[in-house]
């Protein structure tokens, strides 16, 4: 079911491109914040280690913006758009089992729903994934860290001159330190300040994002952080604690029957536009396996590269104070200086703690046009093989 809970999420240019192409700009413009830059800060002092220009730089470079939005606003905008397109949505339906051969979905009520295609976008503890993989035990990998999620209203932020600038600067900030970081930025057009506070261990269950957190424990975790962000943390009146987890790379996203496919956290596919483009070419039910396998071929390597990059970023951000941390901070400074030759650029990108500022990676990530890339790949598969097959 849809609940008005959660926290902020980021919509980079490769994602806002999809929303814009689907004609959804108007549903988002009244909800989003346009950050001017993303700043990495030393945890104890707030010193800026490195920055990534966002607005208007990314819009000019890639044609689409970088937005910040409340998760609930994002979800409801998509929900409304789907309803307007005539999609029949049933909430509160708990899935008991999935038959990948028919295909069909059986609900906890005993009702069985059949379809030509089942898209399993049912989260990190996906029942669809279990059925697709023959009920092999593919469990989420719990990360070393949990995350507190919290917000503070603009009214509270504005009353304190030491922290009010965080609402008016319209930037995203990330304080990084040993085993901890705080990602923070304004959302809802500056109506509230959003924070994601990463910390070791914790008691939140894997895959759960809505378990109440302990405020005293949260504040204790960040007692050595920059006094500015610590002051914001001190104004939080409630928080959620979420145990971060992800999946190992799966052997496949598509059932042997070619009638069931995984999407989203069920497989870390991260995107539905590629699947939609593949399905758009289906002329008959016999085409489904061909185009589902094409979707996996096109999308899986990219999704896994992004997933691995996310894991590596956390390791770099959480270095203990010492030589490795000093080398990381030096790399931040070098990336910011821009004074390097092509060989130095390549070496620095490889070890870059701020990959979003690396020219090649940023172009690969933010400049990606999923629509043209998918259709070019489908055309090439068709020409070289006479058919599209796995």
C-alpha positions as CSV (number, residue, x, y, z in Angstrom):
1,X,0.0,0.0,0.0
2,X,1.1,3.6,-0.4
3,X,2.1,5.4,2.8
4,X,3.2,9.0,3.2
5,X,6.5,8.0,4.9
6,X,10.1,7.9,3.9
7,X,12.7,10.5,3.2
8,X,14.5,12.3,0.4
9,X,15.8,10.6,-2.8
10,X,17.9,12.0,-5.6
11,X,16.8,12.0,-9.3
12,X,19.9,12.4,-11.5
13,X,19.8,13.4,-15.2
14,X,19.7,9.9,-16.5
15,X,16.5,9.4,-14.4
16,X,14.9,12.8,-15.0
17,X,15.3,12.1,-18.7
18,X,13.0,9.1,-18.3
19,X,10.4,11.2,-16.4
20,X,10.5,14.0,-19.0
21,X,10.3,11.6,-21.9
22,X,7.1,10.2,-20.3
23,X,5.7,13.7,-20.0
24,X,5.7,13.8,-16.2
25,X,7.7,17.0,-15.7
26,X,4.6,18.9,-14.5
27,X,4.0,16.4,-11.8
28,X,7.5,16.8,-10.4
29,X,8.4,20.5,-10.9
30,X,6.2,21.6,-8.0
31,X,7.7,19.1,-5.7
32,X,11.5,19.1,-6.4
33,X,14.5,21.0,-5.3
34,X,17.2,22.0,-7.8
35,X,20.6,21.7,-5.9
36,X,23.4,23.9,-7.1
37,X,26.2,21.5,-6.1
38,X,27.0,18.4,-4.1
39,X,29.6,19.0,-1.4
40,X,31.7,16.4,0.4
41,X,32.7,17.6,3.9
42,X,35.1,16.5,6.5
43,X,33.0,15.0,9.3
44,X,34.6,16.8,12.3
45,X,34.9,20.3,10.9
46,X,32.6,20.7,7.9
47,X,35.6,21.6,5.7
48,X,34.7,21.0,2.0
49,X,36.8,18.3,0.5
50,X,35.3,18.3,-2.9
51,X,32.3,19.4,-4.9
52,X,30.3,18.3,-7.9
53,X,28.4,21.2,-9.7
54,X,24.8,20.2,-10.3
55,X,22.5,23.1,-11.4
56,X,22.7,24.5,-14.0
57,X,25.8,22.6,-15.0
58,X,24.3,19.1,-15.4
59,X,21.2,20.4,-17.2
60,X,23.4,22.2,-19.7
61,X,25.8,19.2,-20.1
62,X,23.2,16.4,-20.4
63,X,20.0,18.1,-21.2
64,X,18.2,17.1,-18.0
65,X,18.3,18.2,-14.4
66,X,19.4,16.8,-11.1
67,X,16.5,16.9,-8.6
68,X,15.9,16.2,-4.9
69,X,12.5,15.0,-3.9
70,X,10.6,13.4,-1.0
71,X,10.2,9.7,-1.6
72,X,6.4,9.9,-0.9
73,X,6.0,12.7,-3.4
74,X,7.9,10.7,-6.0
75,X,5.7,7.6,-5.4
76,X,2.4,9.5,-5.4
77,X,3.3,11.3,-8.7
78,X,4.0,8.0,-10.4
79,X,0.8,6.5,-8.8
80,X,-1.3,9.4,-10.2
81,X,0.2,9.2,-13.6
82,X,-0.5,5.4,-13.8
83,X,-4.1,6.0,-12.8
84,X,-4.5,8.7,-15.5
85,X,-3.2,6.2,-18.1
86,X,-5.9,3.7,-17.1
87,X,-3.7,1.3,-15.1
88,X,-5.8,-0.7,-12.6
89,X,-4.1,-0.6,-9.3
90,X,-5.0,-2.8,-6.4
91,X,-3.4,-2.0,-3.0
92,X,-3.1,-4.2,0.1
93,X,-2.7,-7.4,-2.0
94,X,-0.2,-9.8,-0.3
95,X,1.4,-12.3,-2.6
96,X,1.6,-15.9,-1.4
97,X,3.2,-17.5,-4.4
98,X,4.2,-17.1,-8.1
99,X,3.9,-19.7,-10.8
100,X,6.5,-18.9,-13.4
101,X,5.2,-21.4,-16.0
102,X,1.6,-20.2,-16.4
103,X,2.4,-17.4,-15.3
104,X,0.2,-16.6,-12.3
105,X,0.2,-14.9,-8.9
106,X,-1.7,-16.3,-6.0
107,X,-2.6,-13.9,-3.2
108,X,-2.9,-14.5,0.5
109,X,-6.7,-14.5,0.1
110,X,-6.4,-17.5,-2.2
111,X,-7.3,-15.6,-5.3
112,X,-5.1,-16.4,-8.4
113,X,-4.4,-13.9,-11.1
114,X,-3.1,-15.0,-14.5
115,X,-1.4,-12.8,-17.1
116,X,0.7,-12.9,-20.3
117,X,3.6,-11.5,-18.4
118,X,4.5,-11.1,-14.7
119,X,6.9,-8.3,-13.7
120,X,8.3,-9.0,-10.3
121,X,9.0,-5.6,-8.8
122,X,8.3,-6.8,-5.3
123,X,11.4,-5.7,-3.4
124,X,14.5,-7.1,-1.9
125,X,12.7,-10.0,-0.3
126,X,11.0,-10.8,-3.6
127,X,8.7,-13.9,-3.8
128,X,8.9,-13.6,-7.6
129,X,12.7,-13.9,-7.5
130,X,12.5,-17.0,-5.3
131,X,10.1,-18.7,-7.8
132,X,12.1,-17.6,-10.8
133,X,15.3,-19.0,-9.4
134,X,13.7,-22.3,-8.5
135,X,13.4,-21.3,-4.8
136,X,17.2,-21.3,-4.4
137,X,18.2,-19.4,-1.3
138,X,19.2,-16.0,-2.6
139,X,19.2,-13.8,0.6
140,X,20.0,-10.1,0.7
141,X,23.5,-9.3,1.9
142,X,23.2,-7.1,5.0
143,X,25.7,-4.2,4.8
144,X,27.9,-3.3,7.7
145,X,25.9,-0.1,8.2
146,X,22.4,1.0,9.1
147,X,20.9,4.4,8.2
148,X,18.8,6.7,10.3
149,X,16.4,8.7,8.3
150,X,15.1,12.0,9.6
151,X,13.7,15.4,8.6
152,X,13.6,18.8,10.2
153,X,11.0,21.4,9.2
154,X,12.0,24.7,7.5
155,X,10.3,26.6,10.4
156,X,12.7,24.9,12.9
157,X,15.7,25.4,10.7
158,X,15.0,29.0,10.0
159,X,14.8,29.9,13.7
160,X,18.5,29.1,14.2
161,X,20.9,31.4,12.4
162,X,23.7,28.9,12.6
163,X,21.8,26.3,10.5
164,X,19.3,28.4,8.5
165,X,21.7,28.7,5.6
166,X,21.4,25.0,4.9
167,X,17.9,25.7,3.7
168,X,18.7,28.8,1.6
169,X,22.0,27.5,0.0
170,X,20.0,24.8,-1.9
171,X,22.8,22.3,-1.9
172,X,23.4,18.7,-1.1
173,X,26.0,18.0,1.6
174,X,27.7,14.8,2.7
175,X,29.8,14.7,5.9
176,X,32.1,11.7,5.6
177,X,34.1,10.1,8.4
178,X,35.2,6.9,10.1
179,X,32.4,4.3,9.7
180,X,29.8,7.1,9.5
181,X,28.4,9.7,7.0
182,X,25.5,12.1,6.9
183,X,23.9,12.9,3.6
184,X,21.6,16.0,3.9
185,X,19.7,18.3,1.7
186,X,16.4,20.3,1.5
187,X,13.3,18.7,0.0
188,X,9.7,19.7,-0.8
189,X,10.9,23.0,-2.4
190,X,12.7,23.9,0.8
191,X,9.9,22.9,3.3
192,X,12.0,20.5,5.2
193,X,15.6,19.3,5.6
194,X,16.3,15.7,4.9
195,X,19.1,13.6,6.5
196,X,20.3,10.1,5.9
197,X,22.7,9.2,8.7
198,X,24.8,6.1,8.1
199,X,26.3,4.2,11.1
200,X,27.7,0.8,12.0
201,X,25.5,-2.1,13.0
202,X,22.2,-1.6,14.6
203,X,19.1,-3.5,15.3
204,X,16.9,-2.7,12.3
205,X,15.8,-5.8,10.3
206,X,17.2,-6.2,6.8
207,X,14.9,-4.6,4.2
208,X,13.0,-2.6,6.8
209,X,13.0,1.2,6.5
210,X,10.2,2.2,8.8
211,X,11.4,0.9,12.2
212,X,11.5,3.7,14.9
213,X,15.0,4.8,15.8
214,X,16.4,5.8,19.2
215,X,17.1,9.6,19.2
216,X,19.7,9.4,22.0
217,X,21.6,6.6,20.2
218,X,21.4,8.5,17.0
219,X,22.9,11.7,18.5
220,X,25.6,9.7,20.3
221,X,26.7,8.3,16.9
222,X,27.5,11.8,15.6
223,X,28.9,13.5,18.8
224,X,32.2,14.0,17.0
225,X,30.8,15.5,13.9
226,X,30.8,19.1,12.7
227,X,28.9,21.3,15.2
228,X,26.7,22.6,12.4
229,X,25.2,19.3,11.3
230,X,25.2,18.1,14.9
231,X,22.9,21.0,15.8
232,X,20.5,19.9,13.0
233,X,20.6,16.3,14.4
234,X,19.8,17.8,17.8
235,X,16.5,19.2,16.4
236,X,15.2,15.9,15.2
237,X,12.1,14.8,17.1
238,X,11.7,11.3,15.5
239,X,13.7,9.1,13.2
240,X,13.6,5.7,11.4
241,X,16.3,3.1,11.4
242,X,16.9,1.1,8.3
243,X,19.3,-1.9,7.9
244,X,20.9,-1.5,4.5
245,X,21.1,-4.6,2.3
246,X,21.5,-5.6,-1.3
247,X,21.6,-8.7,-3.4
248,X,24.5,-10.6,-4.9
249,X,24.6,-10.5,-8.7
250,X,21.8,-12.9,-9.8
251,X,22.4,-15.6,-12.5
252,X,19.4,-14.3,-14.4
253,X,16.4,-11.9,-14.3
254,X,14.2,-13.9,-16.6
255,X,12.4,-17.1,-16.0
256,X,13.0,-20.1,-18.3
257,X,9.4,-19.8,-19.5
258,X,10.1,-16.3,-20.7
259,X,7.0,-15.1,-19.0
260,X,8.3,-13.7,-15.7
261,X,10.9,-11.0,-15.3
262,X,12.5,-9.2,-12.3
263,X,12.7,-5.4,-11.9
264,X,13.8,-2.9,-9.2
265,X,15.1,-4.1,-5.8
266,X,14.0,-7.7,-6.6
267,X,17.1,-7.8,-8.9
268,X,18.7,-4.4,-8.5
269,X,17.6,-3.6,-12.1
270,X,17.1,0.0,-11.1
271,X,15.1,1.0,-14.2
272,X,11.9,0.1,-16.0
273,X,12.4,2.2,-19.1
274,X,14.6,-0.4,-20.8
275,X,12.1,-3.1,-20.1
276,X,9.3,-0.9,-21.5
277,X,11.2,-0.3,-24.7
278,X,11.9,-4.1,-25.2
279,X,8.2,-4.9,-24.5
280,X,7.2,-2.2,-27.1
281,X,8.6,-4.5,-29.8
282,X,6.6,-7.5,-28.8
283,X,4.2,-8.5,-31.6
284,X,2.9,-11.7,-30.2
285,X,3.2,-13.8,-27.0
286,X,5.8,-15.9,-28.6
287,X,8.1,-12.9,-28.8
288,X,8.1,-12.4,-25.0
289,X,11.1,-14.7,-24.1
290,X,13.2,-13.1,-26.9
291,X,12.7,-9.5,-25.7
292,X,12.9,-10.3,-22.0
293,X,16.3,-11.9,-22.6
294,X,17.3,-8.9,-24.6
295,X,16.3,-6.7,-21.6
296,X,18.6,-8.7,-19.4
297,X,21.4,-8.6,-21.8
298,X,21.2,-4.8,-22.2
299,X,20.5,-3.8,-18.6
300,X,22.2,-6.3,-16.3
301,X,25.9,-5.4,-16.8
302,X,25.1,-1.7,-16.3
303,X,23.0,-2.2,-13.2
304,X,25.6,-4.4,-11.6
305,X,28.4,-1.8,-12.3
306,X,26.3,0.9,-10.6
307,X,25.6,-1.4,-7.7
308,X,29.3,-2.3,-7.2
309,X,30.2,1.4,-7.5
310,X,27.8,2.2,-4.7
311,X,29.4,-0.4,-2.4
312,X,32.9,0.9,-3.2
313,X,31.9,4.5,-2.5
314,X,30.8,3.6,1.1
315,X,34.1,2.0,1.8
316,X,36.0,5.1,0.7
317,X,33.8,7.5,2.6
318,X,34.1,5.6,5.8
319,X,37.9,5.4,6.0
320,X,39.5,5.8,9.5
321,X,41.6,8.9,10.1
322,X,45.1,8.2,8.9
323,X,47.2,7.8,5.7
324,X,44.4,6.3,3.6
325,X,42.0,9.1,4.6
326,X,44.7,11.7,3.9
327,X,45.3,10.2,0.4
328,X,41.5,10.2,-0.2
329,X,41.2,13.9,0.8
330,X,44.2,14.7,-1.5
331,X,42.4,13.0,-4.4
332,X,39.3,15.1,-3.6
333,X,41.5,18.2,-3.9
334,X,43.1,17.1,-7.1
335,X,39.8,16.4,-8.7
336,X,38.6,19.9,-7.7
337,X,41.8,21.6,-9.1
338,X,41.4,20.4,-12.7
339,X,45.1,20.8,-13.2
340,X,46.2,17.4,-14.6
341,X,47.1,15.8,-17.9
342,X,45.2,13.0,-19.6
343,X,47.2,10.2,-17.9
344,X,46.7,11.8,-14.5
345,X,43.0,12.2,-15.2
346,X,42.7,8.5,-15.9
347,X,44.6,7.4,-12.8
348,X,42.7,9.8,-10.6
349,X,39.3,8.6,-11.9
350,X,40.2,5.1,-11.0
351,X,40.9,6.0,-7.4
352,X,38.4,8.9,-7.3
353,X,36.5,9.2,-4.0
354,X,34.0,11.6,-5.8
355,X,33.2,9.5,-8.9
356,X,30.4,11.9,-9.9
357,X,33.0,14.5,-10.7
358,X,35.1,12.2,-12.9
359,X,34.4,13.2,-16.5
360,X,34.3,9.8,-18.0
361,X,32.1,8.2,-15.3
362,X,29.8,11.2,-15.1
363,X,29.2,11.1,-18.8
364,X,28.7,7.3,-18.7
365,X,26.2,7.6,-15.8
366,X,24.4,10.9,-16.3
367,X,24.6,11.2,-20.1
368,X,23.0,7.8,-20.6
369,X,19.9,7.8,-22.8
370,X,18.2,4.6,-21.9
371,X,15.7,5.0,-24.8
372,X,18.2,5.4,-27.6
373,X,20.7,2.9,-26.1
374,X,18.1,0.2,-25.8
375,X,16.8,0.6,-29.3
376,X,20.2,0.8,-30.8
377,X,21.1,-2.4,-29.0
378,X,17.9,-4.1,-30.1
379,X,18.5,-3.1,-33.7
380,X,22.1,-4.4,-33.6
381,X,21.0,-7.7,-32.1
382,X,18.4,-8.1,-34.8
383,X,20.9,-7.3,-37.6
384,X,23.8,-9.4,-36.4
385,X,21.8,-12.5,-35.3
386,X,18.7,-12.3,-37.5
387,X,16.9,-12.5,-34.2
388,X,17.3,-11.4,-30.6
389,X,18.2,-14.2,-28.3
390,X,20.2,-14.7,-25.1
